[in-house]
């Protein structure tokens, strides 16, 4: 029964810490925009394609072609 005198203040202290962390997150803007991240996944990110110059060869496509040639030789 003596443990109650330890557990009740300990649980109240933990509850107080959780409430402080919640208000700190609200003040920091953690919960400002809950809808945009869910909808952002539905749209394509084609901005990086517009920034590259179409005259320059893409190094990733050359690497993929080179890697495919190496795997064909190993078969």
N, C-alpha and C positions, 0 to 999 in steps of 0.2 A: 504494500500500500504506500510505502514511502517513495516508490519510484514515480508515482503520480506527481509528486512535488518537483520532479526533475523533467518529466516528459511534457507536462502542460506548458511551462515556460519555454522549453525548447521548441515545441511545435508552434507556439505563438511567435517566437523569434524567427523561425523559418518562414512562417506565413508573412511576417513583416518584410523580410528580405525579398520574398517573391513579389510582393506588392510594389516594393521600391524598384525592383528590376522591370516590372511591367510599366510603371509610370516613366521610367528612364527611357524605355523603348518607344513609348508613345511620344514623349517629348523629342526624341531623336528623329522622328519621322518614319519609323519602321512600318507603321500601318497606314500611311497616307494614301497609297495607291495600290489597292488589292486586285483591281480588274485588268490593268494593262499587262502585267507579266503573263497572265493566263491567255490573253489574246495575242500576244506578241509571237507566240510559237506558230500561229496560223499563217503569218505573212512571211514571204521569202525575203531574205536579206540579199538583195541584188546590188546594194550600194558599192560593194567592193569590186564588182564587175565594171562599173562605170568609171572608176578611178584608174584602172589600168589602161594602157595604150594598146589599141588593137594591132598596131604594127609590130609590136615587140612579141617575140614568141614566148609562150608560157613555159616556164621552166618545169613546172610540175607535169605537164603533158609530155614533155621530152623525157623526163625521168620515168614516167609510166611506160612509155614506148620502149625505152632502154631496158627496163626491168622485164617487160614481156618478152623481149628478144632473148634475154639471158635465161629465162625460164624455159623458152622453147629449145634452146641449145642443150639444156640439162636433161631433157626428156629422152 
